[in-house]
């Protein structure tokens, strides 16, 4: 078992909605940086549709956006340190 102290990372998700869209904002704090992602999805006005589908799609898009931001930052750091990784 490793005795290494692991970093504390916090993730927050917030939703906003109006009559036509649902938006999700994701914030990741930790590792000496803060990352943000956001996504939106249209709301269905059909009562037979899954009521959470727009929220799920918005969060998936926000997490994808977050992923792209984290990966961009990682590639910047790798480029800075060169072949030391």
MARSELUM-848738 format. One record per atom (N, C-alpha, C): residue number from 0; chain; atom name; x, y, z. Coordinates in Angstrom, 2 decimals, padded with zeros to 5 digits. Each point is the difference from the previous one (the first is absolute). Layout:
<pts>
<NUM, "A", "CA", <X, Y, Z>>
...
</pts>
This chain:
<pts>
<0, "A", "N", <000.85, -001.18, 000.00>>
<0, "A", "CA", <-000.85, 001.18, 000.00>>
<0, "A", "C", <000.89, 001.24, 000.00>>
<1, "A", "N", <-000.32, 000.94, -000.85>>
<1, "A", "CA", <000.79, 001.21, -000.13>>
<1, "A", "C", <-000.33, 000.98, 001.13>>
<2, "A", "N", <001.03, 000.71, 000.45>>
<2, "A", "CA", <-000.21, 001.03, 001.02>>
<2, "A", "C", <-000.05, 001.39, -000.61>>
<3, "A", "N", <-000.03, 000.05, -001.34>>
<3, "A", "CA", <-000.06, 001.28, -000.70>>
<3, "A", "C", <-001.30, 000.73, 000.33>>
<4, "A", "N", <000.13, 001.28, 000.26>>
<4, "A", "CA", <-001.18, 000.82, 000.27>>
<4, "A", "C", <-000.60, 000.42, -001.34>>
<5, "A", "N", <-001.26, -000.36, -000.20>>
<5, "A", "CA", <-000.67, 000.30, -001.25>>
<5, "A", "C", <-000.61, 001.40, 000.04>>
<6, "A", "N", <-000.05, 000.66, -001.13>>
<6, "A", "CA", <-000.57, 001.36, -000.03>>
<6, "A", "C", <-001.51, -000.03, 000.23>>
<7, "A", "N", <-000.49, 001.07, 000.57>>
<7, "A", "CA", <-001.45, 000.15, 000.19>>
<7, "A", "C", <-000.56, 000.70, -001.23>>
<8, "A", "N", <-001.00, -000.59, -000.59>>
<8, "A", "CA", <-000.64, 000.56, -001.18>>
<8, "A", "C", <-001.49, 000.12, 000.29>>
<9, "A", "N", <-000.57, 001.14, -000.34>>
<9, "A", "CA", <-001.42, 000.24, 000.19>>
<9, "A", "C", <-000.65, 000.30, -001.35>>
<10, "A", "N", <-001.16, -000.61, -000.23>>
<10, "A", "CA", <-000.74, 000.26, -001.23>>
<10, "A", "C", <-001.39, 000.50, 000.39>>
<11, "A", "N", <-000.42, 001.06, -000.67>>
<11, "A", "CA", <-001.33, 000.55, 000.22>>
<11, "A", "C", <-000.76, 000.05, -001.32>>
<12, "A", "N", <-001.28, -000.29, 000.07>>
<12, "A", "CA", <-000.87, 000.07, -001.18>>
<12, "A", "C", <-001.18, 000.88, 000.35>>
<13, "A", "N", <-000.31, 000.93, -000.90>>
<13, "A", "CA", <-001.16, 000.87, 000.20>>
<13, "A", "C", <-000.82, -000.01, -001.29>>
<14, "A", "N", <-001.31, -000.08, 000.17>>
<14, "A", "CA", <-000.91, 000.02, -001.14>>
<14, "A", "C", <-000.75, 001.32, -000.04>>
<15, "A", "N", <-000.31, 000.44, -001.21>>
<15, "A", "CA", <-000.90, 001.13, -000.24>>
<15, "A", "C", <-000.98, -000.46, -001.07>>
<16, "A", "N", <-001.21, 000.47, 000.10>>
<16, "A", "CA", <-000.99, -000.40, -001.00>>
<16, "A", "C", <-000.96, 001.14, -000.28>>
<17, "A", "N", <-000.45, 000.04, -001.24>>
<17, "A", "CA", <-001.10, 000.88, -000.36>>
<17, "A", "C", <-001.01, -000.86, -000.77>>
<18, "A", "N", <-000.92, 000.59, -000.65>>
<18, "A", "CA", <-001.04, -000.79, -000.65>>
<18, "A", "C", <000.51, -000.82, -001.18>>
<19, "A", "N", <001.12, 000.41, -000.59>>
<19, "A", "CA", <000.49, -000.69, -001.20>>
<19, "A", "C", <001.29, -000.78, 000.16>>
<20, "A", "N", <000.83, 000.35, 001.00>>
<20, "A", "CA", <001.31, -000.65, 000.12>>
<20, "A", "C", <000.35, -000.30, 001.46>>
<21, "A", "N", <000.89, -000.95, 000.15>>
<21, "A", "CA", <000.62, -000.31, 001.30>>
<21, "A", "C", <001.50, 000.20, -000.20>>
<22, "A", "N", <000.64, 000.66, 000.94>>
<22, "A", "CA", <001.45, 000.22, -000.04>>
<22, "A", "C", <000.62, -000.62, 001.24>>
<23, "A", "N", <001.20, -000.54, -000.18>>
<23, "A", "CA", <000.76, -000.57, 001.12>>
<23, "A", "C", <001.37, 000.66, 000.00>>
<24, "A", "N", <000.45, 000.39, 001.17>>
<24, "A", "CA", <001.35, 000.53, 000.20>>
<24, "A", "C", <000.72, -000.92, 000.97>>
<25, "A", "N", <001.21, -000.40, -000.38>>
<25, "A", "CA", <000.81, -000.89, 000.83>>
<25, "A", "C", <001.28, 000.74, 000.36>>
<26, "A", "N", <000.38, -000.10, 001.27>>
<26, "A", "CA", <001.24, 000.62, 000.47>>
<26, "A", "C", <000.81, -001.06, 000.74>>
<27, "A", "N", <001.26, -000.11, -000.37>>
<27, "A", "CA", <000.92, -000.94, 000.62>>
<27, "A", "C", <001.11, 000.80, 000.66>>
<28, "A", "N", <000.10, -000.12, 001.32>>
<28, "A", "CA", <001.04, 000.69, 000.76>>
<28, "A", "C", <000.97, -001.02, 000.56>>
<29, "A", "N", <001.26, 000.27, -000.17>>
<29, "A", "CA", <001.03, -000.87, 000.55>>
<29, "A", "C", <001.22, -000.01, -000.88>>
<30, "A", "N", <001.02, -000.67, 000.46>>
<30, "A", "CA", <001.25, -000.12, -000.73>>
<30, "A", "C", <000.54, 001.37, -000.39>>
<31, "A", "N", <-000.17, 000.96, 000.89>>
<31, "A", "CA", <000.51, 001.37, -000.18>>
<31, "A", "C", <-000.61, 000.71, -001.21>>
<32, "A", "N", <-001.20, -000.38, -000.38>>
<32, "A", "CA", <-000.64, 000.65, -001.13>>
<32, "A", "C", <-001.51, -000.15, 000.12>>
<33, "A", "N", <-000.71, 000.75, -000.81>>
<33, "A", "CA", <-001.47, -000.06, -000.04>>
<33, "A", "C", <-000.40, -000.14, -001.46>>
<34, "A", "N", <-000.86, -000.95, -000.28>>
<34, "A", "CA", <-000.46, -000.27, -001.35>>
<34, "A", "C", <-001.51, 000.18, -000.05>>
<35, "A", "N", <-000.48, 000.51, -001.12>>
<35, "A", "CA", <-001.43, 000.22, -000.19>>
<35, "A", "C", <-000.47, -000.67, -001.28>>
<36, "A", "N", <-001.22, -000.47, 000.02>>
<36, "A", "CA", <-000.63, -000.55, -001.19>>
<36, "A", "C", <-001.47, 000.38, 000.01>>
<37, "A", "N", <-000.58, 000.10, -001.17>>
<37, "A", "CA", <-001.43, 000.32, -000.06>>
<37, "A", "C", <-000.63, -000.71, -001.19>>
<38, "A", "N", <-001.28, -000.26, 000.13>>
<38, "A", "CA", <-000.75, -000.65, -001.08>>
<38, "A", "C", <-001.46, 000.36, 000.09>>
<39, "A", "N", <-000.66, -000.06, -001.13>>
<39, "A", "CA", <-001.43, 000.29, -000.05>>
<39, "A", "C", <-000.71, -001.09, -000.79>>
<40, "A", "N", <-001.30, -000.07, 000.21>>
<40, "A", "CA", <-000.84, -000.95, -000.75>>
<40, "A", "C", <-001.40, 000.58, -000.09>>
<41, "A", "N", <-000.67, -000.26, -001.12>>
<41, "A", "CA", <-001.38, 000.47, -000.13>>
<41, "A", "C", <-000.93, -000.82, 000.89>>
<42, "A", "N", <-001.01, 000.66, 000.54>>
<42, "A", "CA", <-001.01, -000.69, 000.78>>
<42, "A", "C", <-001.09, -000.49, -000.93>>
<43, "A", "N", <-000.48, -001.18, 000.26>>
<43, "A", "CA", <-001.12, -000.53, -000.77>>
<43, "A", "C", <-001.30, 000.48, 000.63>>
<44, "A", "N", <-000.94, 000.34, -000.84>>
<44, "A", "CA", <-001.31, 000.42, 000.51>>
<44, "A", "C", <-001.01, -001.14, -000.12>>
<45, "A", "N", <000.49, -001.18, -000.37>>
<45, "A", "CA", <-000.84, -001.20, -000.10>>
<45, "A", "C", <-000.03, -000.67, 001.38>>
<46, "A", "N", <-001.15, -000.08, 000.59>>
<46, "A", "CA", <-000.15, -000.54, 001.36>>
<46, "A", "C", <000.41, -001.46, 000.09>>
<47, "A", "N", <000.03, -000.74, -001.11>>
<47, "A", "CA", <000.37, -001.42, 000.06>>
<47, "A", "C", <001.51, -000.21, 000.03>>
<48, "A", "N", <000.78, 001.03, -000.27>>
<48, "A", "CA", <001.46, -000.12, 000.03>>
<48, "A", "C", <000.52, -000.10, 001.43>>
<49, "A", "N", <001.17, -000.56, 000.14>>
<49, "A", "CA", <000.67, -000.10, 001.30>>
<49, "A", "C", <000.22, 001.41, 000.54>>
<50, "A", "N", <-000.49, 000.32, 001.19>>
<50, "A", "CA", <000.12, 001.37, 000.52>>
<50, "A", "C", <001.44, 000.41, 000.33>>
<51, "A", "N", <000.90, -000.98, 000.12>>
<51, "A", "CA", <001.39, 000.32, 000.35>>
<51, "A", "C", <000.95, -000.05, -001.19>>
<52, "A", "N", <-000.51, -000.33, -001.17>>
<52, "A", "CA", <000.85, -000.16, -001.18>>
<52, "A", "C", <000.80, 001.26, -000.31>>
<53, "A", "N", <-000.64, 001.16, 000.04>>
<53, "A", "CA", <000.72, 001.25, -000.30>>
<53, "A", "C", <001.09, 000.27, 001.03>>
<54, "A", "N", <-000.27, -000.29, 001.28>>
<54, "A", "CA", <001.01, 000.18, 001.04>>
<54, "A", "C", <001.19, -000.94, -000.24>>
<55, "A", "N", <-000.30, -001.25, -000.34>>
<55, "A", "CA", <001.06, -000.97, -000.24>>
<55, "A", "C", <000.86, 000.41, -001.20>>
<56, "A", "N", <-000.65, 000.46, -001.06>>
<56, "A", "CA", <000.75, 000.43, -001.18>>
<56, "A", "C", <000.83, 001.24, 000.30>>
<57, "A", "N", <-000.57, 000.94, 000.75>>
<57, "A", "CA", <000.74, 001.22, 000.36>>
<57, "A", "C", <001.23, -000.34, 000.85>>
<58, "A", "N", <-000.15, -000.91, 000.96>>
<58, "A", "CA", <001.15, -000.36, 000.84>>
<58, "A", "C", <001.03, -000.76, -000.82>>
<59, "A", "N", <-000.42, -000.86, -000.91>>
<59, "A", "CA", <000.96, -000.72, -000.85>>
<59, "A", "C", <000.80, 001.00, -000.84>>
<60, "A", "N", <-000.67, 000.99, -000.54>>
<60, "A", "CA", <000.70, 001.02, -000.80>>
<60, "A", "C", <000.92, 000.84, 000.86>>
<61, "A", "N", <-000.42, 000.30, 001.23>>
<61, "A", "CA", <000.85, 000.78, 000.91>>
<61, "A", "C", <001.24, -000.80, 000.39>>
<62, "A", "N", <-000.16, -001.29, 000.25>>
<62, "A", "CA", <001.14, -000.84, 000.34>>
<62, "A", "C", <000.95, -000.15, -001.18>>
<63, "A", "N", <-000.54, -000.07, -001.20>>
<63, "A", "CA", <000.84, -000.06, -001.20>>
<63, "A", "C", <000.81, 001.30, -000.12>>
<64, "A", "N", <-000.65, 001.12, 000.22>>
<64, "A", "CA", <000.67, 001.29, -000.04>>
<64, "A", "C", <001.10, 000.07, 001.06>>
<65, "A", "N", <-000.30, -000.50, 001.19>>
<65, "A", "CA", <000.99, -000.05, 001.09>>
<65, "A", "C", <001.19, -000.87, -000.41>>
<66, "A", "N", <-000.28, -001.15, -000.56>>
<66, "A", "CA", <001.04, -000.91, -000.46>>
<66, "A", "C", <000.93, 000.69, -001.01>>
<67, "A", "N", <-000.57, 000.71, -000.95>>
<67, "A", "CA", <000.81, 000.70, -000.99>>
<67, "A", "C", <000.90, 001.04, 000.65>>
<68, "A", "N", <-000.51, 000.73, 000.98>>
<68, "A", "CA", <000.80, 001.00, 000.70>>
<68, "A", "C", <001.13, -000.60, 000.79>>
<69, "A", "N", <-000.28, -001.10, 000.69>>
<69, "A", "CA", <001.05, -000.68, 000.79>>
<69, "A", "C", <001.07, -000.55, -000.93>>
<70, "A", "N", <-000.41, -000.63, -001.10>>
<70, "A", "CA", <000.98, -000.56, -000.93>>
<70, "A", "C", <000.85, 001.09, -000.65>>
<71, "A", "N", <-000.60, 001.13, -000.33>>
<71, "A", "CA", <000.78, 001.11, -000.58>>
<71, "A", "C", <001.06, 000.46, 000.98>>
<72, "A", "N", <-000.38, 000.12, 001.27>>
<72, "A", "CA", <000.95, 000.43, 001.04>>
<72, "A", "C", <001.13, -001.03, 000.16>>
<73, "A", "N", <-000.34, -001.27, -000.02>>
<73, "A", "CA", <001.01, -001.06, 000.13>>
<73, "A", "C", <000.99, 000.07, -001.16>>
<74, "A", "N", <-000.52, 000.17, -001.22>>
<74, "A", "CA", <000.90, 000.07, -001.16>>
<74, "A", "C", <000.90, 001.23, 000.06>>
<75, "A", "N", <-000.51, 001.10, 000.52>>
<75, "A", "CA", <000.85, 001.19, 000.18>>
<75, "A", "C", <001.14, -000.31, 000.96>>
<76, "A", "N", <-000.31, -000.68, 001.10>>
<76, "A", "CA", <001.02, -000.35, 000.98>>
<76, "A", "C", <001.01, -000.97, -000.57>>
<77, "A", "N", <-000.46, -000.98, -000.77>>
<77, "A", "CA", <000.91, -000.96, -000.62>>
<77, "A", "C", <000.93, 000.71, -000.98>>
<78, "A", "N", <-000.54, 000.92, -000.79>>
<78, "A", "CA", <000.83, 000.74, -000.94>>
<78, "A", "C", <001.06, 000.83, 000.72>>
<79, "A", "N", <-000.35, 000.51, 001.19>>
<79, "A", "CA", <000.94, 000.80, 000.75>>
<79, "A", "C", <001.15, -000.82, 000.57>>
<80, "A", "N", <-000.28, -001.21, 000.47>>
<80, "A", "CA", <001.05, -000.80, 000.62>>
<80, "A", "C", <000.73, -000.89, -000.99>>
<81, "A", "N", <-000.56, -000.15, -001.19>>
<81, "A", "CA", <000.69, -000.78, -001.03>>
<81, "A", "C", <-000.10, -001.49, 000.25>>
<82, "A", "N", <001.13, -000.68, -000.16>>
<82, "A", "CA", <000.02, -001.46, 000.07>>
<82, "A", "C", <000.20, -000.55, 001.41>>
<83, "A", "N", <-000.17, 000.83, 001.02>>
<83, "A", "CA", <000.24, -000.45, 001.37>>
<83, "A", "C", <-001.14, -000.84, 000.56>>
<84, "A", "N", <-001.07, -000.18, -000.76>>
<84, "A", "CA", <-001.14, -000.77, 000.52>>
<84, "A", "C", <000.10, -001.42, -000.52>>
</pts>
